[in-house]
């Protein structure tokens, strides 16, 4: 589910695959909608020289696919020694407009003068069913336009000196037995078909004669907007400023954004600093400007799964923004808290997952267990948001007014929900789904997060001079602390995965050793030192490096993408 290069600006997300080709293209949200997916041909790039044609994803190309550690700008090199040509890419999404730009430096490696033709192929699927889209050539301003409803995509390119693409073709793909008009490029010439509808794709050509060793640069871009006039306006701005200026503006933007965290990053061992900066950039690429942060923009899972990962899990968002808060970032966490405020139910809990537009996401958690109704939630997702909010306030006391502004719409309802979501027979939180989205029970991990969340809410309330709230939530946390013995073995002190209270008030223990139990109690400072140490020893003995590849499976007998039955499960790098 990885892309070697991901680019984004908060409204557009572009994923480049292992060949340096556009594989995922999301607009107008990061993670929604994907206008090109793995179930259709990806965008391609072809080169024609001296009668020979080659797509860059074919054999014969050496590729280096990477991105800078100083900006969300790619650093891609493709070289074909048989053709004698090298392509060097700097790709980025504009930081002001919804535009994806590629600067492609073409070098003739031959000792002969010859014509080199570069072909850029686009295939978008604006309509969900892959039908009813239109692509056309616009002759006045010399661009390709894909559109459907309120989504328009303008594709354009020119050499650095202003020479335009000299041929184009538009056709169908995926319908009526047609593979796609990209095939039209393979003889080096394009037929110039000017419009098509249904499932559509397009190709444009850049031709120039190169002297031995000569280099020229093609600037190519795709602009997204809600109308043709919108994309034209952005397109003309890029032309007026020049792509070189837009690239410099992007470099400056990312330099300034990374500068926020650099004062802390500079204190880390030098060999780790570049990877930390890259990690920050990847987080930023997956973050929508309206507050959501998706788990992944890679659509490859479409090919073997029922769904994709371009959802916002509140828990994932917490773990993503936690280090950003510690590094001094405030705007992205604030937008995330506002996102959580808006999706919180009237009863004060968060659901399984959400789309980046705040709509509820798909789920496999039923509302019925046996013959009675239950909430289809993971309580820890509500809990960790309040924990992070307290961390945010501790690091940023100057943001007290922001927290005060969401107190009544986020803190109060969420903490009140957790305070009331208890089993009277155990004095511990009622059952919900575990963080692995599999089992319905009162898990040790969820208990740990709920405990810490109630204390966090109490602390926030005290800071904001709400003493009654602070006392009530503190008391609820103390109830949990007094009942922790139900979560671990009485002899070994090792934490269980959890337990389930049945309708007849019987407690059924799940004694499976789960790494999340240890993590929850340790990370969230549950006062149970002996239990944590005993569980750590059990993890080291039974789970750590239990397979030749090393790492830690989630729990004993974990079957998630399990590849070799003799082992406990595939490792999760903890």
Secondary structure, DSSP 4 states (H G I P E B T S, - for coil): ---SEEEE-SSEEEEE-TTS-EEEEEEEETTEEESS-TTSPPP-EEEEETTEEEETTSTT-EEEEEE-SSSS-EEEEEEETTTTEEEEEEEEE-SSSSEEEEEEEEEE-SSS-EEEEEEEEE----STTS-SEEEEEETTTTEEEEEETTEEEEEEEEETTSPBP-EEEEEE-SSTT---GGGGGGGS------EEEESEEEEEEEEEEE-TT-EEEEEEEEEEESSHHHHHHHHHHHHHH-HHHHHHHHHHHHHHHHHHHHHHHTTS-HHHHHHHHHHHHHHHHTB-TTS-B-S----GGGGTSSS-S-SB-HHHHHHHHHHHHHTT--HHHHHHHHHHHHH--TTS---S-B-TTS-B------SEETTEE-----HHHHHHHHHHHHHHHHH-GGGHHHHHHHIIIIIHHHHHHHHH-EETTTTEEPPEE-TTS--EEEEHHHHHHHHHHHHHHHHHHHHTT-HHHHHHHHHHHHHHHHTGGGGB-TTT-PBPSEEEE-TTS-EEEE---BHHHHHHHHHTT-S-HHHHHHHHHHHHHHTTT-STT-SB-SBTT--TT---TTSS---B--
